[in-house]
């Protein structure tokens, strides 16, 4: 069993680790999913922060793959930010991080995260 100090060190390393910035600019003609981050083979996406702006009053969210529950973010146009540092929210290996829109909209933003 790890000692308390080892657990704290690992946690602080995760919090302070470098993240990759993945910008996206997605245009939806109707309801659907589009990939914001497609990880390398055998890797999973771990999200640290997601930030975007939607151009229309359409429900927009994000999820891993196309069957996971959508994390609904916006129902009106405007900005959205979710800080997930320390939460270790991640999909399965080879699973895209998708933006889900329920209608016609343009969604621009970025994800901070890493492949694990």
Backbone as a chain_set.jsonl record, in Angstrom:
{"seq": "XXXXXXXXXXXXXXXXXXXXXXXXXXXXXXXXXXXXXXXXXXXXXXXXXXXXXXXXXXXXXXXXXXXXXXXXXXXXXXXXXXXXXXXXXXXXXXXXXXXXXXXXXXXXXXXXXXXX", "coords": {"N": [[0.849, -1.182, 0.0], [0.59, 2.219, -0.891], [2.362, 4.937, 0.664], [1.09, 7.846, 2.378], [2.433, 10.221, 1.636], [3.477, 9.477, -0.868], [1.14, 9.229, -2.357], [0.167, 11.877, -2.31], [2.295, 13.154, -3.656], [2.064, 11.956, -6.213], [-0.467, 12.912, -6.936], [-0.046, 15.714, -6.978], [1.821, 15.824, -9.041], [0.214, 15.031, -11.181], [-1.604, 17.175, -11.253], [0.081, 19.286, -11.915], [1.164, 18.562, -14.299], [2.053, 18.84, -17.785], [-0.233, 19.863, -20.292], [-1.814, 19.139, -23.406], [-2.886, 21.313, -25.95], [-5.754, 21.226, -27.819], [-7.221, 22.588, -30.409], [-10.5, 23.177, -31.849], [-12.883, 23.54, -34.501], [-15.919, 23.276, -35.372], [-18.599, 22.61, -37.558], [-21.979, 22.061, -37.566], [-24.601, 20.704, -39.438], [-26.908, 19.691, -38.596], [-28.311, 17.656, -35.956], [-25.837, 15.735, -34.227], [-22.621, 14.059, -33.712], [-19.232, 15.151, -33.538], [-15.734, 14.723, -33.82], [-13.572, 16.139, -31.459], [-11.172, 15.48, -30.416], [-9.122, 12.967, -31.408], [-7.616, 10.282, -30.241], [-4.261, 8.848, -30.314], [-3.509, 5.518, -31.494], [-4.405, 3.011, -29.212], [-4.395, 4.725, -27.057], [-5.974, 6.84, -24.551], [-8.068, 9.727, -24.089], [-7.532, 12.142, -21.657], [-9.235, 14.58, -20.05], [-8.533, 17.863, -19.088], [-9.421, 20.485, -19.207], [-12.118, 22.057, -20.85], [-13.17, 24.269, -23.297], [-15.406, 26.293, -25.051], [-17.307, 28.019, -27.615], [-20.569, 28.508, -28.716], [-22.532, 29.126, -31.643], [-25.262, 29.412, -31.902], [-28.622, 29.09, -30.551], [-28.704, 26.265, -29.509], [-28.708, 23.022, -28.113], [-25.681, 21.96, -26.814], [-23.028, 19.738, -26.127], [-20.6, 17.465, -24.68], [-18.916, 14.314, -25.029], [-17.478, 11.023, -24.616], [-16.859, 8.928, -27.316], [-19.815, 7.695, -29.017], [-21.911, 6.736, -27.596], [-21.884, 7.209, -24.888], [-23.306, 9.035, -22.116], [-24.273, 12.381, -22.734], [-22.557, 15.247, -21.691], [-24.19, 17.893, -21.046], [-23.84, 21.236, -21.999], [-24.448, 23.825, -23.061], [-27.422, 25.586, -23.877], [-28.084, 27.867, -25.047], [-26.676, 30.323, -27.266], [-23.211, 31.128, -26.859], [-20.407, 31.316, -24.51], [-18.653, 28.545, -22.884], [-17.044, 26.908, -20.215], [-15.264, 24.299, -18.675], [-13.487, 23.316, -15.96], [-11.563, 20.687, -15.282], [-9.357, 19.818, -13.92], [-7.531, 17.561, -12.05], [-9.62, 15.825, -11.81], [-9.505, 13.691, -13.521], [-11.063, 12.865, -15.778], [-11.743, 10.708, -18.275], [-11.856, 8.976, -21.416], [-12.254, 5.697, -22.903], [-9.591, 3.631, -24.199], [-8.681, 4.451, -27.518], [-10.995, 5.895, -27.999], [-12.836, 8.579, -29.216], [-12.99, 12.027, -28.167], [-15.879, 13.659, -28.315], [-17.812, 16.377, -29.617], [-21.153, 17.135, -29.152], [-24.001, 18.145, -30.844], [-27.354, 19.32, -30.978], [-28.563, 20.396, -33.152], [-28.324, 22.706, -35.961], [-25.31, 24.431, -35.833], [-22.29, 26.26, -35.116], [-19.383, 25.363, -33.462], [-16.7, 26.458, -31.695], [-13.549, 26.102, -30.174], [-11.403, 24.773, -27.615], [-9.631, 21.969, -26.199], [-7.929, 21.112, -23.277], [-5.695, 18.692, -22.381], [-4.48, 15.301, -22.096], [-2.991, 12.415, -23.614], [-3.298, 9.158, -22.469]], "CA": [[0.0, 0.0, 0.0], [1.433, 3.421, -0.946], [2.32, 5.847, 1.808], [0.342, 9.081, 2.138], [3.297, 11.149, 0.907], [3.548, 9.035, -2.259], [-0.147, 9.558, -2.973], [0.146, 13.336, -2.498], [3.261, 13.464, -4.716], [1.478, 11.552, -7.491], [-1.574, 13.833, -7.203], [0.521, 17.009, -7.358], [2.427, 15.66, -10.355], [-0.894, 15.028, -12.138], [-2.147, 18.533, -11.328], [1.032, 20.218, -12.512], [1.663, 18.027, -15.561], [1.757, 19.595, -18.986], [-1.388, 19.436, -21.069], [-1.798, 19.465, -24.827], [-4.025, 22.131, -26.375], [-6.328, 20.737, -29.069], [-8.298, 23.468, -30.866], [-11.458, 22.621, -32.795], [-13.814, 24.455, -35.153], [-16.839, 22.285, -35.928], [-19.871, 23.12, -38.054], [-23.013, 21.036, -37.614], [-25.765, 21.024, -40.256], [-28.023, 19.166, -37.809], [-27.897, 16.906, -34.771], [-24.802, 14.741, -34.437], [-21.351, 14.1, -32.991], [-18.007, 15.344, -34.311], [-14.552, 14.536, -32.976], [-12.716, 17.258, -31.065], [-9.855, 14.878, -30.159], [-9.01, 11.57, -31.806], [-6.319, 9.892, -29.671], [-3.404, 7.882, -31.004], [-3.897, 4.116, -31.296], [-4.133, 2.457, -27.894], [-4.391, 5.782, -26.041], [-7.247, 7.445, -24.133], [-8.003, 11.163, -23.835], [-7.845, 12.604, -20.301], [-9.591, 15.994, -20.18], [-8.204, 18.773, -17.98], [-10.267, 21.662, -19.359], [-12.748, 22.201, -22.156], [-13.69, 25.619, -23.463], [-15.906, 26.527, -26.405], [-18.383, 28.974, -27.82], [-21.514, 28.057, -29.733], [-23.035, 30.259, -32.425], [-26.728, 29.423, -31.986], [-29.367, 28.58, -29.399], [-28.816, 24.826, -29.733], [-28.071, 22.266, -27.041], [-24.346, 21.479, -27.165], [-22.346, 19.074, -25.021], [-19.449, 16.645, -25.061], [-18.9, 12.944, -24.512], [-16.522, 10.11, -25.22], [-17.568, 8.026, -28.224], [-21.149, 8.133, -29.435], [-22.953, 6.097, -26.788], [-21.843, 7.701, -23.511], [-24.195, 10.149, -21.802], [-23.741, 13.685, -23.115], [-22.424, 16.266, -20.654], [-24.809, 19.054, -21.675], [-23.114, 22.43, -21.592], [-25.093, 25.078, -23.473], [-28.666, 25.538, -24.642], [-28.134, 29.157, -25.736], [-25.354, 30.63, -27.814], [-22.305, 31.773, -25.927], [-19.228, 30.555, -24.062], [-18.73, 27.503, -21.865], [-15.74, 26.424, -19.754], [-15.286, 23.317, -17.586], [-12.162, 23.021, -15.431], [-11.605, 19.327, -14.743], [-8.031, 19.483, -13.41], [-7.578, 16.725, -10.859], [-10.77, 14.914, -11.849], [-9.139, 12.539, -14.35], [-12.158, 12.447, -16.637], [-11.148, 10.19, -19.498], [-12.563, 7.94, -22.147], [-11.56, 4.426, -23.063], [-8.561, 3.64, -25.241], [-9.146, 4.579, -28.9], [-12.323, 6.527, -28.02], [-12.785, 10.02, -29.477], [-13.738, 13.009, -27.383], [-16.781, 14.249, -29.295], [-18.754, 17.445, -29.332], [-22.494, 16.727, -29.583], [-24.945, 19.246, -31.038], [-28.711, 18.858, -31.26], [-29.081, 21.128, -34.302], [-27.329, 23.447, -36.742], [-24.527, 25.338, -34.995], [-20.833, 26.192, -35.199], [-18.792, 25.297, -32.13], [-15.253, 26.699, -31.766], [-12.934, 26.104, -28.856], [-10.229, 23.916, -27.442], [-9.562, 21.037, -25.072], [-6.623, 20.889, -22.674], [-5.677, 17.342, -21.852], [-3.34, 14.488, -22.513], [-3.277, 11.045, -23.976], [-2.738, 8.258, -21.465]], "C": [[0.895, 1.246, 0.0], [1.274, 4.268, 0.31], [1.61, 7.131, 1.405], [1.166, 10.077, 1.316], [3.42, 10.783, -0.569], [2.271, 9.378, -3.016], [-0.22, 11.048, -3.263], [1.105, 13.739, -3.616], [2.688, 13.12, -6.095], [0.351, 12.5, -7.894], [-1.05, 15.191, -7.66], [1.187, 16.945, -8.724], [1.342, 15.679, -11.434], [-1.456, 16.433, -12.322], [-1.226, 19.475, -12.077], [1.561, 19.747, -13.862], [1.247, 18.881, -16.748], [0.559, 18.997, -19.711], [-1.18, 19.851, -22.521], [-3.045, 20.269, -25.148], [-4.483, 21.642, -27.738], [-7.475, 21.667, -29.477], [-9.249, 22.721, -31.806], [-12.388, 23.724, -33.297], [-14.76, 23.561, -35.937], [-18.141, 22.944, -36.363], [-20.833, 21.952, -38.216], [-24.165, 21.529, -38.486], [-27.045, 20.589, -39.545], [-27.465, 18.403, -36.628], [-26.822, 15.882, -35.12], [-23.592, 14.958, -33.569], [-20.224, 14.369, -33.982], [-16.83, 15.28, -33.353], [-13.822, 15.853, -32.73], [-11.299, 16.757, -30.806], [-9.934, 13.395, -30.475], [-7.654, 11.077, -31.315], [-5.552, 8.921, -30.558], [-3.85, 6.464, -30.652], [-3.466, 3.626, -29.911], [-4.133, 3.46, -26.764], [-5.811, 6.243, -25.738], [-7.026, 8.929, -23.906], [-8.394, 11.423, -22.384], [-8.038, 14.116, -20.385], [-9.232, 16.745, -18.906], [-9.123, 19.995, -18.002], [-10.873, 21.625, -20.749], [-13.4, 23.573, -22.201], [-14.191, 25.774, -24.891], [-16.973, 27.597, -26.403], [-19.265, 28.455, -28.94], [-22.179, 29.27, -30.372], [-24.551, 30.371, -32.465], [-27.348, 28.862, -30.716], [-29.718, 27.105, -29.63], [-28.136, 24.122, -28.568], [-26.763, 21.673, -27.545], [-23.732, 20.834, -25.93], [-21.16, 18.292, -25.535], [-19.573, 15.282, -24.41], [-17.782, 12.165, -25.183], [-17.308, 9.125, -26.078], [-18.928, 8.587, -28.603], [-22.268, 7.508, -28.616], [-22.96, 6.561, -25.336], [-22.848, 8.847, -23.329], [-23.519, 11.466, -22.142], [-23.69, 14.591, -21.886], [-22.937, 17.562, -21.28], [-24.189, 20.325, -21.105], [-23.883, 23.715, -21.879], [-26.419, 24.776, -24.149], [-28.903, 26.873, -25.342], [-26.739, 29.469, -26.248], [-24.508, 31.344, -26.774], [-21.201, 30.856, -25.479], [-19.553, 29.508, -22.997], [-17.309, 27.095, -21.507], [-15.967, 25.421, -18.633], [-13.85, 23.018, -17.196], [-12.233, 21.674, -14.735], [-10.249, 18.881, -14.207], [-8.189, 18.694, -12.112], [-8.709, 15.72, -10.859], [-10.484, 13.635, -12.627], [-10.32, 11.978, -15.127], [-11.554, 11.98, -17.956], [-12.023, 9.122, -20.106], [-11.763, 6.654, -22.152], [-10.485, 4.57, -24.144], [-9.222, 3.652, -26.61], [-10.53, 5.22, -29.024], [-12.174, 8.036, -28.2], [-13.472, 10.809, -28.374], [-14.568, 13.776, -28.403], [-17.535, 15.438, -28.733], [-20.08, 16.995, -29.927], [-23.357, 17.978, -29.693], [-26.299, 18.659, -31.407], [-29.357, 19.612, -32.418], [-27.954, 21.857, -35.006], [-26.641, 24.495, -35.879], [-23.044, 25.208, -35.362], [-20.295, 26.263, -33.778], [-17.277, 25.412, -32.293], [-14.698, 26.712, -30.354], [-11.695, 25.256, -28.801], [-10.403, 23.024, -26.217], [-8.117, 21.061, -24.58], [-6.658, 19.507, -22.054], [-4.425, 16.617, -22.246], [-3.82, 13.11, -22.86], [-2.553, 10.132, -22.986], [-2.923, 6.815, -21.892]], "O": [[1.84, 1.333, 0.784], [0.211, 4.311, 0.929], [1.54, 7.462, 0.221], [0.639, 10.704, 0.397], [3.463, 11.664, -1.427], [2.32, 9.773, -4.181], [-0.629, 11.443, -4.355], [0.761, 14.584, -4.443], [2.814, 13.905, -7.035], [0.228, 12.853, -9.067], [-1.559, 15.757, -8.628], [1.124, 17.908, -9.488], [1.535, 16.282, -12.49], [-1.754, 16.834, -13.447], [-1.689, 20.362, -12.794], [2.329, 20.463, -14.505], [0.219, 19.557, -16.715], [0.371, 17.78, -19.736], [-0.454, 20.802, -22.811], [-4.136, 19.948, -24.676], [-3.713, 21.638, -28.698], [-8.581, 21.549, -28.95], [-8.857, 21.762, -32.471], [-12.64, 24.709, -32.603], [-14.438, 23.136, -37.047], [-18.717, 23.742, -35.624], [-20.54, 20.98, -38.912], [-24.652, 22.643, -38.298], [-28.133, 21.068, -39.863], [-26.273, 18.494, -36.332], [-26.88, 15.241, -36.17], [-23.529, 15.909, -32.79], [-20.247, 13.887, -35.114], [-16.921, 15.731, -32.211], [-13.498, 16.585, -33.665], [-10.335, 17.509, -30.954], [-10.722, 12.662, -29.877], [-6.632, 11.418, -31.91], [-6.12, 8.265, -31.431], [-4.494, 6.247, -29.626], [-2.32, 3.803, -29.499], [-3.895, 3.088, -25.615], [-6.725, 6.069, -26.543], [-5.919, 9.348, -23.568], [-9.451, 10.985, -21.93], [-7.116, 14.846, -20.749], [-9.575, 16.329, -17.799], [-9.55, 20.48, -16.955], [-10.224, 21.212, -21.71], [-14.09, 23.983, -21.267], [-13.485, 25.428, -25.839], [-17.471, 28.021, -25.359], [-18.776, 28.018, -29.981], [-22.366, 30.303, -29.73], [-25.076, 31.34, -33.013], [-26.666, 28.233, -29.906], [-30.865, 26.755, -29.905], [-27.098, 24.579, -28.088], [-26.729, 20.979, -28.561], [-23.899, 21.331, -24.816], [-20.761, 18.439, -26.691], [-20.237, 15.115, -23.388], [-17.217, 12.597, -26.188], [-18.301, 8.554, -25.627], [-19.165, 9.792, -28.522], [-23.445, 7.724, -28.906], [-23.937, 6.333, -24.623], [-23.19, 9.539, -24.288], [-22.332, 11.649, -21.872], [-24.66, 14.688, -21.135], [-22.189, 18.253, -21.972], [-24.034, 20.47, -19.892], [-23.958, 24.597, -21.023], [-26.526, 23.815, -24.911], [-29.827, 26.994, -26.146], [-25.746, 28.952, -25.736], [-25.022, 32.068, -25.922], [-21.058, 29.748, -25.994], [-20.575, 29.576, -22.313], [-16.461, 26.952, -22.388], [-16.775, 25.666, -17.737], [-13.076, 22.518, -18.013], [-12.894, 21.539, -13.705], [-10.015, 17.682, -14.055], [-8.896, 19.115, -11.196], [-8.757, 14.846, -9.994], [-11.141, 12.616, -12.419], [-10.552, 10.769, -15.135], [-10.927, 12.763, -18.669], [-12.811, 8.46, -19.43], [-10.731, 6.54, -21.491], [-10.49, 5.534, -24.909], [-10.206, 2.949, -26.838], [-11.171, 5.091, -30.067], [-11.471, 8.693, -27.432], [-14.407, 10.329, -27.733], [-14.017, 14.466, -29.261], [-17.851, 15.499, -27.544], [-20.132, 16.531, -31.065], [-23.438, 18.772, -28.756], [-26.377, 17.625, -32.069], [-30.56, 19.487, -32.646], [-26.779, 21.659, -34.696], [-27.297, 25.34, -35.269], [-22.607, 24.17, -35.858], [-20.702, 27.118, -32.991], [-16.648, 24.576, -32.941], [-15.31, 27.27, -29.444], [-11.019, 25.044, -29.808], [-11.212, 23.298, -25.331], [-7.186, 21.033, -25.385], [-7.563, 19.194, -21.28], [-3.439, 17.218, -22.673], [-4.905, 12.685, -22.461], [-1.367, 10.305, -22.705], [-2.515, 5.901, -21.175]]}, "num_chains": 1, "name": "protein.A"}
